[in-house]
Amino acid sequence: MLQPTYWARTHVWNRIMAADVFIWLDNVKFARSSTKWEDRTLVETPDGRPVVLRLPARGSRDVPWREAGLNNGWAKHRRTLQSCYGRRPHWRTVSPFVEEVYADRADTIEAVCWRPLCATFALLQVSRPVVRASELPVRGAKGELVLWLVKEVGGTMYLTGRPGASYLDLARFTAEGVTVEVQNWKAPVTRHGLVNPSIIHVLAEYGPVGARSLLVA
């Protein structure tokens, strides 16, 4: 379970690959800060410089994720990705999917985040049921919302990252028959030292087969 995420970093995909169902948390309040990565991603130039790509927000921030507006300029990220990864071993495989992500207009940040999710599933040649939280009859705040969403999709175990585990009432989860498992996985490091890069990095560097092996290790 995670908020819509732009070219999610590898730790997110490790969790998606380990899950039976992935909940697209599009009904919580949109938030952006220097510590949140949902609306941005981290890539690497050929000489090893990290580059943050962030989707430009438009309008009010006081809206659900699915309504967060998108400003112009986001499609320029395609050229940045080409510049960063055009000479990587598997870019020819990845490139057509990247082109599709940036080909059409989008009005919301969530709409753009959805495209890399679908592109990555296609490239990895895997599928997971993805459920939009906004389409479920569940309401609540923070840990309570997470618990009821898990139960709504029939879950008996919730896989979370360490930051997310900090606000969960574990006793309440146990009482409701839901086990909480905290992700224990070491994210990859690029040859230039970038820790936990974007999924686009490992796809361009290792190809779909190599990326799958890396993400489930």
C-alpha positions in Angstrom: 0.0 0.0 0.0 1.4 3.3 -1.0 0.4 6.7 -2.3 0.8 7.2 -6.1 4.5 7.3 -6.8 6.5 8.7 -9.8 9.0 6.1 -11.2 9.1 4.5 -7.7 12.4 3.7 -6.2 13.6 0.1 -5.8 12.4 -0.4 -2.2 8.8 0.2 -3.4 9.1 -2.3 -6.1 10.6 -4.9 -3.7 7.4 -4.5 -1.7 5.1 -4.7 -4.7 6.8 -7.8 -5.9 6.4 -9.5 -2.5 2.7 -8.6 -2.2 -0.3 -10.5 -3.3 -2.3 -7.2 -3.7 -1.1 -3.6 -4.0 -3.3 -0.8 -2.8 -3.0 2.5 -4.7 -3.6 5.0 -1.9 -5.1 7.7 -3.9 -7.7 9.0 -1.4 -5.4 10.4 1.2 -4.4 14.0 1.4 -1.7 15.1 -1.2 1.5 16.1 0.5 4.9 17.1 -0.7 8.0 17.9 1.3 11.8 17.4 1.2 11.4 14.0 2.9 8.6 12.6 0.7 9.4 10.8 -2.6 5.9 10.1 -4.0 5.9 13.0 -6.5 9.6 12.7 -7.4 12.2 10.2 -8.3 16.0 9.9 -8.2 18.0 9.1 -11.3 21.7 9.3 -12.2 23.7 11.0 -15.0 26.3 9.0 -16.9 29.0 10.6 -14.8 27.3 9.7 -11.5 25.5 12.9 -10.5 22.2 12.3 -8.8 19.2 14.2 -10.4 15.8 14.6 -8.7 12.9 14.7 -11.1 9.8 16.2 -9.5 6.3 16.6 -11.0 5.3 20.3 -10.9 2.2 20.8 -8.8 -0.6 23.2 -9.8 -3.3 24.7 -7.6 -4.3 23.7 -4.0 -2.3 21.2 -2.0 -5.3 20.6 0.2 -6.8 17.9 -1.9 -6.8 14.1 -2.2 -3.9 12.6 -4.2 -6.2 11.8 -7.1 -7.1 15.5 -7.5 -3.6 17.1 -7.1 -3.1 19.3 -10.2 -0.2 19.1 -12.6 1.6 22.0 -14.1 3.3 22.1 -17.5 6.9 21.1 -18.0 6.7 17.5 -16.6 7.1 16.0 -20.1 10.7 17.4 -20.3 11.6 14.6 -17.9 11.6 12.2 -20.9 14.7 14.0 -22.3 16.4 13.9 -19.0 15.9 10.1 -18.8 17.2 9.7 -22.3 20.3 11.7 -21.4 20.8 9.7 -18.2 20.2 6.2 -19.6 20.4 6.4 -23.3 23.7 4.5 -23.3 22.8 1.9 -20.7 22.7 -1.7 -21.9 19.0 -2.1 -21.9 17.7 1.3 -22.9 16.4 0.2 -26.2 14.1 -2.2 -24.4 13.0 0.4 -21.9 12.7 3.4 -24.3 9.4 2.6 -26.0 7.6 2.3 -22.6 9.1 5.6 -21.5 7.8 7.3 -24.6 4.3 6.1 -23.8 4.5 7.6 -20.3 5.2 11.0 -21.7 3.2 10.9 -25.0 -0.1 12.2 -23.8 -1.4 15.1 -21.8 -2.1 14.7 -18.1 -4.0 17.0 -15.7 -3.1 15.4 -12.4 0.0 14.2 -10.7 -1.7 10.9 -10.0 -2.5 10.3 -13.6 1.2 10.6 -14.5 2.3 8.4 -11.6 -0.1 5.7 -12.8 1.7 5.4 -16.2 5.2 4.4 -14.9 3.4 1.8 -12.6 1.8 0.2 -15.6 5.0 0.5 -17.8 7.1 -1.2 -15.1 4.6 -4.1 -14.7 4.8 -4.5 -18.5 8.5 -4.4 -18.6 9.0 -6.8 -15.7 6.3 -9.0 -17.3 4.6 -9.5 -13.9 1.2 -8.6 -12.7 -0.3 -7.9 -9.3 -3.9 -6.9 -8.5 -3.8 -3.2 -8.0 -6.8 -1.8 -6.1 -7.5 2.0 -5.9 -8.3 2.9 -2.3 -10.7 5.6 -3.6 -12.9 2.8 -5.0 -13.2 1.0 -1.6 -15.9 1.8 1.0 -13.3 2.5 3.7 -12.6 5.7 5.6 -10.2 6.5 8.5 -7.0 8.1 9.4 -3.4 6.8 9.2 -3.1 3.4 10.8 -6.8 2.8 11.1 -7.3 3.5 7.4 -4.5 1.1 6.6 -6.0 -1.7 8.8 -9.5 -1.4 7.3 -8.1 -1.3 3.7 -6.1 -4.5 4.3 -9.2 -6.2 5.7 -11.4 -4.9 2.9 -9.3 -6.7 0.3 -9.2 -9.9 2.4 -5.6 -9.4 3.6 -4.2 -11.3 6.6 -0.7 -9.7 6.5 0.4 -6.2 5.8 3.9 -5.5 4.4 5.2 -2.1 5.4 8.3 0.0 5.4 10.0 1.0 8.7 8.7 4.6 8.6 5.1 3.4 8.0 5.3 0.9 10.8 6.0 3.7 13.3 2.3 4.9 13.4 0.6 1.5 13.3 -1.2 0.1 16.4 0.3 -3.4 16.1 -2.0 -4.7 18.9 -5.0 -3.5 17.0 -3.8 -5.2 13.8 -3.2 -8.5 15.8 -6.7 -8.3 17.3 -8.2 -7.9 13.9 -6.3 -11.0 12.6 -3.7 -9.0 10.5 0.0 -9.6 10.9 2.4 -6.7 10.2 5.6 -7.5 8.5 8.3 -4.8 8.2 10.3 -4.8 5.0 13.8 -6.1 5.5 15.6 -5.7 2.2 18.8 -3.9 1.3 18.3 -1.6 -1.7 20.9 -1.7 -4.5 23.7 0.9 -4.9 24.8 2.0 -8.3 28.4 1.8 -9.4 28.7 5.6 -8.7 27.3 5.1 -5.1 23.7 6.2 -5.5 21.6 4.3 -3.0 18.1 3.0 -3.8 17.8 4.5 -7.3 14.6 4.8 -9.4 13.2 1.6 -11.0 14.0 3.2 -14.3 17.7 2.9 -13.4 17.7 -0.8 -12.7 15.5 -1.5 -15.8 17.9 0.4 -18.1 21.0 -1.1 -16.4 20.0 -4.7 -15.9 17.0 -5.2 -18.2 13.7 -6.7 -17.2 15.1 -10.2 -16.2 18.0 -8.7 -14.2 15.7 -6.2 -12.5 13.2 -8.9 -11.5 16.0 -10.9 -9.9 17.3 -7.9 -8.1 13.9 -6.8 -6.7 13.0 -10.2 -5.3 16.5 -11.1 -3.9 
